[in-house]
């Protein structure tokens, strides 16, 4: 056997290891890209849910403000009626 054949047989396992390592790195890179895409989609979904919740919160605040205005008006009406009743009965 010549020296080059010995060197060739010595380098074949190293070359096979490098090829396997390269393939493994490509698979891992692909998986990381998939994970990144999946995370981006989930973050997008969360952002849209948060937007919907904020819109719902604004609607609830508007409804609360209208209800508060109605309740203040009713309370003022009840106070006026009570004052009239007290005046009529001369309670004060």
N, C-alpha and C positions, 0 to 999 in steps of 0.2 A: 504494500500500500504506500502510496505517495503521501507526502506531507499535506498536500492540498486536500486529499480525501479525508484525512484525519481531521483537518480543520473544518471541513464541510460537515462531517458527522458531529463535531463538537458544537457547531453553530445551529444545527437543525432544531434541537430542543429549545434553544433560546429564541429562534425565529418563530417557532410554533407558539411559544409563550407570548411573544410580542403581538402576534396576529390575534390570539385569543384575547389578550388585553385590549387591543384596538377594537375588536368586535364588542367586547363588554362595555367599553367606554361609549361606543355609539348607541348601544341599547339603553344605557343609563341616561345618556343625553336625551334620547327620545322620550324616556319616561319622565324626565324632569320637565321637558317641554309640555308633555301631556298634563303633568301636575300643575304647571304654571297656567295653562289654558283653563283647566278645571277651576283653579282658585280664582282666576279673573272672572269666570262666569258666575261663580258663587258670590263674589264681591259685588258684581253688577246686580245680581238678584237682591242682595241685601240693600244696596243703594236704592233700588226701585221700591222695595218694601218700606224703607225709611221715608222715601218721598210720599208714598201713599199714607203712611201713618201721620206725617206732618200735615198733609192736606186734610185728613180726617180730624186731626187735633184743631186745625183752624176752623173747620166747620162746627165742631163742638163748642169752641170758644164763642163763635158768632151766635150759636143757639143759646148759650149761657147768657150772653149779653142781652139778647132779646128777652129771655125769660126774666132776667134781673130787672129790666126796664118795666116789664109787665107787673112784676111783683111789687116794685116800688110804687107804681101807679095805683095798684090795688090797695097797698098799705096806706097810701095818702088818702084814698077814698074812704077806707075804714076809719081812719083817724078823723076825717071830716064828719062822717056820720056819727061817730062816738061823741065828738064835740057838740054836735047838734042835739043828740040825746041828752047829754049832760046839761046843756043849756036849757033844754025843755024841762028837765026834771029839777033844774036848779041845784045840781049837786056841787058845783064849785063855788 
